[in-house]
Structures are given as C-alpha cells and as structure tokens.
Amino acid sequence: MSVNERPGVYTSYQVSSAVSGRSGGGVAGLAAAALSGTAGAVTLVTSYAQAVSAYGAGSSMVRLIRLLLENGAARVAAVPVTVDGSAGTAEAYAAAFAALMGESAVGYMTCDSRLPAVHAALKAAIEGGGENSKYRIGVVEAEGAAVTLAAAAAALNCERLVLAGNTETGGVPGSVASALTGCIAAQSDPALPLNGAVLTGLGALTGAFSEGDVTLLIQSGVTPVEDVSGQISVVRGVTTRTTTAGAPDATWRELTTVLIVDDVIPAVRAALRAKFARTKNTAQTRGAIRTQVLIELESKLRAQIIDSYGAVTVTAEESDPTVCLVSFDFTVAHGLNAVNLTAYITV
C-alpha cells in the first residue's frame, strides 16, 4: 500500500479463488510437478489459494489440485515429483506413490503423467498396499484412438485402476484424470454409477468417439469421457480389470463393485476394531461379534449399497484359540446402465 500523509482510512485487497474441498468428499492423493515446495513431501491441501502458495501459480500441481477440489474431493494430499515444473522420472513418481500410500486417509490417487511406466508404478503401489492402506482407487488418463486406449487398459488390467479415455486439448496432463478422481471422491453412495456425471473446470477434449468406439472402450476397461453440447461428462465408470488368467472376466469391470467392497469391508473391520480391541475369545464374545457384523450388513442393505447378504459365521481357530474367524457373504447392488423398451403397436 502506498504511503499517504492525509489522515483517513485506506484499504487494499487481494482476490483469490474460493475453490475449496467439499464437505463429505474423500481425500485424493496427487503426484505432480510443481514450481516450488519439497519434492517427495506430502502436504494436505484444502483450497486453491493454499495450493498456489505452496506450489506456485501456473504449475501442474496447482491446476490439478483445483480440478480435484472443484469436482468434489474434500482434501488433496499433494506430493511434488519435481520442484521446477519439469517432467519427473518413473522412479520419482514411484517414490511419491509410496509416500501417498503411507497416508491412511487417502482413498484415491492420481498423477500428471500419461507414461505407461508411471501408470504401472501406481498399480504396483496400490496392489502392494498393507492392511491399513490397501483400499485405494487409482485414476490415470491416456490419449489416442479407441484401440490405443483399449491396449493401455489391457496392460494395466487391475480392478483398482481406472483409465480415463480422453485428454484436455492443450491442458495439463492429468487434467481429465484429476477431474474424474474428484468426481469419484465426491460419491457418498458407492453403488451409484458415474453414468453421465459432469466434470467441471475442463476445456475442450482432444478425442471424439463413435458409438462403436464407446462400446469397445467400455468392454476393454476404459472409462470414456466425452463432450456433450459443451458439457464434459463420464459415459460409464469402469475399471481396467477385464481378464483373469488371460480369460475374459467382467466380474470387476464395474467401478461400483470395487467401491462397494471398499465401503462394506472397511466398515465391518472398523466396527469390530472399535468394539473388540481388548476382549476374550469366548462363545459370548463371538456371539457379540456376529451381532455386530449383522448390524453393519443390515445398515448397508437399508442404504441399498448391497442387495442381500448370507450367513454370518464366527468361530475360534482350531490351531490357535486366540484367533477368531469371521466369514460372511453379500451381493453388491448394481447400477442401472440401460433401460430397454419394447413397444407393441396396433394400427
């Protein structure tokens, strides 16, 4: 502010974006190039202004954080892979992914790289996660024709990896993946499909797909993203897992299936950990454990996250009486992907 000798009240102001994390959304992990900050260090970011301050205006990191928050992530665990804005190596990304795997709050991970080697590193990090961090969804993007995208998905073939099938024209690599990650993180109902979900903050897309292309992409494990009358939206959310031992297998293709598993099992696990941290392995305790599991499953059934569940058994391990074995089964709720109409007309 300039110095003014006249008595009075003088003002100044700064304008910054009001983009911030959405209440109720999940925490997304991001590995990207930055103009400042400490390479490899994890920082929790909750607003665009904080991102600019930490990583420098105009950096890939800041652009992608904005897209994550704008599309629904509550917070972003950000890890710079470089601090000068240049492209990082696959090893640098692998180290960043390892750091994010150490953050228990992170449920979704993405990056600013389209390199297959980096995508493979993300897959390896998620698949190698321990008990406290194995429930993760990774989202990456690739560019090219439908057959090229299908081949990229086949190379990943992982139920915990989503490949966004489009890129932003002239945009920061990872923009579409980040917007999609934020959208997934915003989901409060894991059984609700992404069909038609709108992604905000993106510019024009590079790819335009025919109906045949869309069919090929979905069947190949690619999540198509398209521009419909100027609005960027998801066609259908699928994972890259389409085969098992080389044979076609659609069991894990729907993204909702994985999201439901990640909702139900950790919920049961958390409830049992909270209530049975210090107790005896007696018949009475096992009965209480069975009741608690039933309570959790009934809650998911009422919320229409699962369609049904079967018998719940709780027994003591014969070879180790200090171990309690709990088993149950459930059927996931399925999203509505199509409605087929048949009209019988009389004239």
C-alpha atoms as one frame of an Amber mdcrd trajectory, in Angstrom:
protein
   0.000   0.000   0.000   1.345   3.447  -0.889   2.078   5.919   1.912  -0.413
   8.788   2.198   0.113  11.578   4.735  -3.538  12.707   4.677  -5.482  11.379
   7.689  -8.098   8.825   6.703  -8.893   5.150   6.293  -7.233   3.402   3.367
  -7.869  -0.061   2.004  -6.323  -2.723  -0.186  -7.491  -6.159  -1.118  -6.416
  -9.349  -2.836  -8.635 -11.638  -4.857  -8.166 -15.406  -4.823 -10.298 -18.317
  -5.891 -12.849 -19.597  -3.412 -12.395 -23.176  -4.608 -12.029 -25.438  -1.583
 -12.683 -29.007  -0.572 -16.246 -30.296  -0.455 -17.614 -31.463   2.864 -18.241
 -35.189   2.801 -15.860 -35.897  -0.063 -12.933 -38.260   0.157  -9.220 -37.457
   0.296  -7.360 -37.664  -3.012  -3.622 -38.198  -3.383  -1.796 -36.380  -6.186
   1.727 -36.736  -7.545   2.626 -33.942  -9.968   5.254 -31.416 -10.999   5.382
 -28.168  -9.034   7.239 -24.873  -9.241   8.003 -24.807  -5.540   7.688 -26.985
  -2.466   9.684 -30.019  -1.358   9.936 -32.966  -3.716   8.594 -36.140  -2.124
   6.943 -34.377   0.820   3.197 -34.886   1.431   1.112 -31.799   2.182  -2.633
 -31.775   2.845  -4.258 -29.032   0.765  -7.836 -27.866   1.282  -8.087 -24.828
  -1.002  -6.855 -23.431  -4.300  -5.269 -20.447  -2.527  -3.254 -22.803  -0.327
  -2.116 -24.724  -3.407  -0.910 -21.541  -5.136   1.017 -20.520  -2.034   2.624
 -23.929  -1.628   3.403 -24.885  -5.236   3.443 -21.731  -7.344   0.812 -20.304
  -9.653   0.820 -21.917 -13.077   2.274 -25.256 -12.014   0.745 -28.577 -12.983
   0.215 -29.335  -9.312  -1.939 -26.254  -8.747  -4.068 -26.838 -11.847  -4.780
 -30.446 -10.865  -5.492 -29.613  -7.232  -8.087 -27.120  -8.398  -9.775 -29.770
 -10.551  -9.760 -32.287  -7.714 -11.354 -29.856  -5.261 -13.794 -28.388  -7.773
 -15.104 -31.834  -8.673 -15.663 -32.978  -5.117 -12.538 -34.066  -3.234 -12.542
 -32.840   0.367  -8.765 -32.554   0.591  -5.756 -33.288  -1.556  -2.616 -34.993
  -0.271  -0.110 -33.466  -2.691   3.411 -34.747  -3.393   5.668 -32.832  -5.812
   7.719 -35.124  -8.038   9.896 -32.173  -9.059  10.112 -28.580  -7.857  10.990
 -26.883 -11.140   7.993 -27.879 -13.236   9.938 -30.357 -15.392   8.813 -33.913
 -16.028   9.670 -36.394 -13.310  11.072 -39.896 -13.810   9.095 -43.079 -13.234
  11.207 -43.661 -10.128  10.286 -40.220  -8.761   6.602 -40.992  -9.254   7.030
 -44.391  -7.613   8.523 -42.686  -4.561   5.654 -40.194  -4.500   3.086 -43.006
  -4.703   4.840 -44.794  -1.842   4.582 -41.625   0.251   0.865 -41.359  -0.518
   0.309 -44.997   0.420   1.573 -44.065   3.857  -1.307 -41.600   4.295  -4.192
 -43.655   5.706  -6.810 -41.006   4.885  -6.132 -41.146   1.145  -8.714 -43.181
  -0.746  -7.971 -42.147  -4.333  -4.727 -41.467  -6.197  -3.829 -39.796  -9.490
  -0.939 -38.056 -11.219   0.031 -35.724 -14.073   1.772 -38.368 -16.166   0.488
 -40.322 -19.169   3.538 -42.598 -19.303   2.736 -46.333 -19.091   5.726 -46.813
 -16.758   4.241 -44.313 -14.284   0.814 -45.943 -14.509   2.463 -49.296 -13.810
   4.171 -47.766 -10.765   0.805 -46.575  -9.451  -0.644 -50.044  -9.953   2.289
 -51.620  -8.095   1.915 -49.187  -5.189  -1.808 -49.854  -4.779  -1.554 -53.619
  -5.184   1.287 -53.713  -2.665  -0.598 -51.752  -0.014  -0.736 -53.102   3.522
  -3.846 -53.679   5.610  -4.117 -50.006   6.562  -3.850 -48.670   3.018  -4.901
 -51.312   0.526  -8.343 -49.916  -0.217  -7.309 -47.382  -2.867  -8.574 -46.433
  -6.320  -6.046 -45.093  -8.819  -7.115 -42.936 -11.764  -4.931 -42.159 -14.785
  -5.532 -40.872 -18.297  -4.306 -41.723 -21.781  -4.737 -40.269 -25.230  -5.172
 -41.775 -28.667  -7.659 -43.753 -30.705 -10.027 -46.263 -29.120  -7.812 -49.236
 -29.965  -4.800 -47.490 -28.391  -6.747 -46.786 -25.217  -8.013 -50.366 -25.104
  -4.435 -51.642 -25.287  -3.395 -49.313 -22.450  -6.213 -50.651 -20.259  -5.267
 -54.241 -21.076  -1.697 -53.550 -19.959  -2.989 -52.404 -16.541  -5.811 -54.959
 -16.062  -6.429 -54.021 -12.433  -9.738 -53.598 -10.615  -8.222 -50.725  -8.651
  -7.059 -48.745 -11.680  -9.385 -46.531 -13.729  -8.200 -45.316 -17.125  -9.897
 -42.117 -18.301 -10.311 -42.295 -22.057  -9.724 -38.712 -23.162  -7.484 -35.707
 -22.541  -7.863 -31.942 -22.384  -6.757 -30.088 -25.509  -3.655 -28.096 -24.657
  -4.233 -28.724 -20.966  -2.013 -30.022 -18.205  -1.512 -33.801 -18.449  -3.689
 -35.439 -15.820  -6.480 -32.851 -16.036  -9.211 -35.299 -17.047  -7.920 -37.914
 -14.595  -7.939 -35.365 -11.767 -11.455 -34.166 -12.537 -12.630 -37.789 -12.639
 -10.822 -38.567  -9.382 -12.550 -35.646  -7.677 -15.899 -36.833  -9.013 -15.349
 -40.354  -7.652 -14.168 -38.975  -4.313 -17.369 -36.928  -4.033 -19.578 -40.027
  -4.211 -21.418 -40.562  -0.928 -23.146 -43.681  -2.291 -20.661 -46.249  -3.665
 -23.447 -48.093  -5.509 -24.411 -45.046  -7.575 -22.894 -45.329 -11.081 -20.977
 -42.485 -12.699 -23.120 -42.621 -15.838 -23.491 -39.047 -17.122 -21.638 -37.462
 -14.195 -20.494 -33.959 -15.191 -16.827 -32.985 -14.816 -16.298 -29.262 -14.250
 -13.324 -26.997 -14.877 -12.153 -28.727 -18.066 -11.639 -27.206 -21.501 -12.209
 -28.857 -24.874 -11.342 -32.535 -25.209  -8.985 -33.958 -27.815 -10.972 -37.086
 -28.624 -14.423 -37.704 -30.091 -15.723 -41.266 -30.054 -18.265 -43.048 -32.207
 -20.817 -45.412 -30.653 -18.636 -48.294 -31.787 -15.643 -46.703 -30.081 -17.585
 -46.268 -26.826 -18.625 -49.926 -26.871 -15.036 -51.032 -27.469 -13.702 -48.752
 -24.735 -16.141 -49.898 -22.062 -15.711 -53.567 -22.911 -11.932 -53.051 -22.809
 -11.923 -51.417 -19.375 -11.642 -47.759 -20.393 -13.853 -45.081 -18.814 -14.884
 -42.846 -21.732 -15.184 -39.105 -21.134 -16.990 -37.062 -23.787 -18.182 -33.564
 -24.622 -21.961 -33.394 -24.955 -23.141 -29.954 -26.070 -20.241 -28.262 -24.317
 -20.603 -30.272 -21.119 -17.841 -32.737 -20.203 -19.293 -35.926 -18.745 -18.467
 -39.534 -17.954 -20.088 -42.116 -20.192 -19.688 -45.041 -17.774 -17.314 -45.746
 -14.919 -15.382 -48.993 -15.339 -12.076 -50.419 -14.126  -9.281 -51.770 -16.283
  -9.811 -55.318 -14.960 -11.350 -57.291 -17.824  -9.486 -60.608 -17.720  -8.388
 -63.184 -15.156  -5.508 -65.511 -16.009  -5.878 -64.427 -19.621  -9.584 -65.297
 -19.853 -12.315 -62.645 -20.265 -13.857 -61.814 -16.880 -16.345 -58.989 -16.293
 -16.635 -59.584 -12.529 -14.662 -56.480 -11.585 -15.388 -54.329 -14.617 -17.963
 -52.062 -12.968 -16.321 -49.430 -10.788 -19.250 -49.565  -8.361 -18.375 -53.166
  -7.481 -14.964 -52.136  -6.160 -16.359 -49.046  -4.431 -18.970 -51.158  -2.626
 -16.344 -53.656  -1.482 -14.256 -50.723  -0.240 -17.271 -49.425   1.662 -18.559
 -52.640   3.246 -15.413 -54.466   4.334 -13.617 -51.485   5.953 -16.872 -50.562
   7.729 -17.150 -54.037   9.271 -13.456 -54.032  10.092 -13.620 -50.619  11.768
 -16.663 -51.592  13.829 -15.011 -54.759  15.121 -11.749 -52.976  15.863 -13.562
 -50.276  17.842 -15.659 -52.657  19.944 -13.391 -55.677  20.404  -9.904 -54.267
  20.881  -9.389 -55.937  24.264 -11.612 -58.927  24.941 -11.675 -62.703  25.351
 -12.229 -65.271  22.624 -15.254 -66.847  24.268 -18.599 -68.006  22.912 -20.224
 -64.878  24.320 -17.725 -62.606  22.601 -18.073 -64.461  19.312 -21.835 -64.070
  19.536 -21.383 -60.333  20.054 -19.036 -60.146  17.069 -21.597 -61.933  14.903
 -24.291 -59.490  16.025 -22.090 -56.501  15.185 -21.378 -57.837  11.692 -25.120
 -58.342  11.140 -25.780 -54.763  12.258 -23.257 -53.427   9.726 -24.649 -55.564
   6.907 -28.216 -54.539   7.697 -27.131 -50.903   7.546 -25.646 -51.417   4.071
 -28.765 -53.293   2.981 -31.056 -50.451   4.074 -28.839 -47.962   2.252 -29.162
 -50.097  -0.916 -25.402 -50.487  -1.114 -25.807 -54.276  -1.084 -28.733 -56.315
  -2.422 -28.518 -59.112   0.119 -26.227 -60.971   2.481 -25.918 -64.570   3.587
 -24.938 -66.464   6.699 -22.505 -64.894   9.139 -20.318 -67.374  10.993 -17.904
 -66.683  13.818 -15.690 -69.468  15.124 -12.473 -69.924  17.056  -9.431 -71.046
  15.086  -8.695 -74.677  15.997  -4.931 -74.353  15.668  -4.792 -71.031  17.528
  -7.501 -70.382  20.156  -6.569 -66.680  20.278  -7.785 -66.168  16.698 -11.423
 -65.597  15.795 -12.591 -66.447  12.263 -15.424 -64.330  10.844 -16.967 -65.087
   7.453 -19.909 -63.628   5.577 -21.080 -63.096   2.026 -23.043 -60.357   0.336
 -24.312 -59.358  -3.088 -23.433 -55.884  -4.352 -26.145 -53.549  -5.616 -25.852
 -52.927  -9.347 -26.127 -49.604 -11.115 -28.708 -49.069 -13.824 -26.809 -48.775
 -17.108 -29.631 -49.186 -19.614 -33.396 -49.396 -19.936 -34.597 -51.417 -22.905
 -38.086 -50.510 -24.143 -40.221 -52.826 -26.243 -43.380 -51.353 -27.730 -46.168
 -53.483 -29.217 -48.129 -51.254 -31.558 -51.526 -51.950 -33.080 -52.743 -49.962
 -36.111
